[in-house]
Amino acid sequence: MNLLPIIKKEFRQIRRDKRVLAILTLVPALLLLLNGYALNFDVTHIKMAVYDGEKSTESRAFINSFLTSGYFDFVENLSSSEEATQLLDNAKIKVALIIPHNFSHKILSNEAVSVQVLVDGMDANAATTIVGYMQAVTLQYSQKIVMKQLAKLGRGSYIPINFEARIWYNPELKSAKFLVPGLIGFILAITAVIATSLSIVKEKERNTLEQINVSPITSAELIIGKLLPYALISIIAAGLTLLAAYLMFDVVVKGSLLLLFFATLLFIIAALSMGLWVSAISDSQQVAFQLATLISMLPTILLSGFMFPIRSMPWWLQIITNITPAKFYLIILRSIVLKGVGIAAFWQEILYLALFASLLLFISAKRFQKSLA
């Protein structure tokens, strides 16, 4: 059988080539470690400064309600409200709370009192979250004041609408649990495309493809023999990445492992086909590496929904996102890993990914056969 010697030869080449071996083994672990901890959208430890214009018992209690909420880190007391502007300009704080001199007088007189909150808005997402935290703490403190006033009058209090939020799939609201599945797709896309393209182009540079071309080995056997080792290694890398995600970020696969394996295999076939196409049109490893990085990294980061929600993009850009298989793989991956749902929830993505992988493999194989001719 002609296929088995090609597979053995490819595994031997992978073992000898330290660069490809590092891409397939060390790079996935390093990317998961760095990006998993670096890419964090959780807004915590917000540096906060306070100007207390009254310094009363009521104002100190109000300030303490922020410090005990678990979101804010107290930086310093301000001697004037103007100091807040300097601290914000120098990025020493993210938010400043300005309490007026008549704070307790207004409250004890059953009058509304206005406090000023200055927020660093350079990071729009973080600023929105900070404002939400400030509103929540202020509302909770205001409710305590109302309840005390009603109790003094001998009247009971009630809340007309009882709001109870139950967060599914990620109750801790940890951004890592949303980002890590995306990182798995990102890692597989990069490693599979780059490693495959470099391996085949290396054969071109050494002029060994011409020798293989005149041997009894067919083009189909050569393609399959070249891709199978990388498919197997990519599957193992995906499993190790999921294990590392569980150990480091507590990401548990809630759905079917069989479905996850099937979807991952489809995505790996699509990624390997991209590497095959890159190798067919490249004449050197340098060109292949640059092109493989371009077509695997940028679409996965920008167009797959890994970091930026697709629904927030313009309609024409949403159409362009369909060119990257990572978009559909991430939907499947997050549905299985985080939601634990079955194929009924993402059968359309499975179908598209299967068609994409089949079509891309056919086109890449034809282009590769043409380059051999």
Residue, then its C-alpha position, 0 to 999 in steps of 0.5 A: m500500500n503506497l499510503l502507509p510509507i507516505i504517512k510514516k515519512e511525514f511523521r518522521q519529518i515532523r519529528r525531525d523538523k523542530r520548527v513544525l513540531a513546535i508549531l504543533t505542540l508548544v504554540p497551542a499551549l503558549l497561545l492558550l496560556l497567554n491569551g486565556y489570561a491576557l484576554n479578559f473582559d472582566v471589569t474588577h479592581i476599579k481604581m476609585a478616588v473620592y472627594d467627600g465635601e461633607k465628611s459626615t456619618e452618612s457620607r462615609a456610609f455611602i462611600n463604604s457601600f462602594l468599597t465593600s461591593g467588591y468592584f472598587d479599589f480605593v486609591e485616595n481621598l481628594s482635598s478638592s474636586e479639581e484633583a479628580t481631573q488630574l488623576l483621570d488625566n494621568a490614568k491613576i484612577k478609573v472613576a471619581l466620586i464627588i459628594p456635595h457638602n449638603f449630602s446628609h442635610k438633603i437626605l435627612s430632609n427627605e430631599a433628593v441629593s445629586v452626587q457626581v461620578l467622573v468616569d474614564g471613558m477611553d475604554a467604552n466597554a469598561a466605562t459602561t460596566i463601571v457606570g452600571y456598578m455605580q448605579a447598582v450600588t447607589l440604588q441599593y443604598s437609596q433603597k436602604i434609606v427609603m426603608k429606614q424612612l418608612a420604618k420611622l413612619g410606621r409604614g411597611s415597604y414593598i417592591p412592586i416588581n421583584f427582579e430575579a435574574r438567572i444567568w445560564y451557561n456562565p453564571e459566574l460571568k467569567s469572560a474566560k469561559f466565553l473566550v477559551p472556546g474561541l481560542i481553541g478554534f483560533i489555535l487550530a486554525i493557525t497551527a493546522v494551516i501553517a504546519t501543513s503549508l510549510s511541510i509541503v513547500k519544504e518538499k518543493e524547496r528540496n526538489t523531492l516532489e519531482q521524485i515523488n511525482v515519477s513514483p507509483i504514488t498517485s496525487a490523491e495518495l500523496i495528498i492524503g498521506k500528507l494531511l493525515p498526520y497533521a489531522l491526527i496531531s491537530i485532534i490530539a492538540a485539540g484534546l490537550t487544549l480542552l484539558a488545559a482549559y479545564l485545568m486552568f479556566d474550569v471550562v467543562v464540556k457540557g455536551s456530547l464529546l462525539l459531536l465535538f470530535f466530529a465538528t472539530l474534525l470537519f474544521i481541521i479538514a477545512a484548515l488543512s485544505m487551506g494549508l494545502w492551497v497555500s502550499a500549492i501557490s507558494d514557492s518558499q517557506q517564507v512566502a507560505f508562512q506569511l500567507a498562511t498566517l494572513i489567511s488563518m489569523l486575521p479572519t479568525i480574530l476579526l470575522s469569526g465572532f471570537m472577539f467581536p460580535i458579528r451582529s454588531m457589524p455592518w450587514w455587508l461585513q456580516i456577509i463577508t464573515n461567511i468566508t471563514p470556517a472558524k465562524f461556524y466552528l465557534i458557534i458549534l464549539r460554544s454550543i457544545v462546551l458551554k450550553g451542552v445542547g444537541i445537534a438540533a441547535f446547530w445542524q445548519e452550522i454543521l452542514y455549512l462546515a461540512l460543505f465548506a470543508s469538502l469544497l475547499l478540500f476539492i479546490s485545494a487538491k485540484r490546485f495542488q495536482k496542477s502544481l505537480a503537473 
